[in-house]
Amino acid sequence: MFFSPNQDVYLNHKKKHHNNSLKRINSLLNYLLLNNSEKMQSLQNFFEGVGSGDTSGVWEGEPNLRPEFRAQNQKKLEKAARAAKAQEMI
């Protein structure tokens, strides 16, 4: 493919503009990440010790995990997924 001198200038300008845009986005992301890291650290310190996943929150005793409910709910989700897949094939 042949590029005229004007096209070459245009492509160089476009590439330069693209690189500048990427630099601006990168610096913005770095700024946001650095500023939010302090906020994130303070949030992690505040919520330290409250647990995670099924044991998150404040419990007076041991968390009630109810594995039988989890298994029953998982079966319902799998059944719904199979029904959706069957519907796609129609």
Secondary structure as UniProt FT lines:
FT   HELIX           5..47
FT   TURN            48..49
FT   HELIX           53..55
FT   HELIX           67..89
//
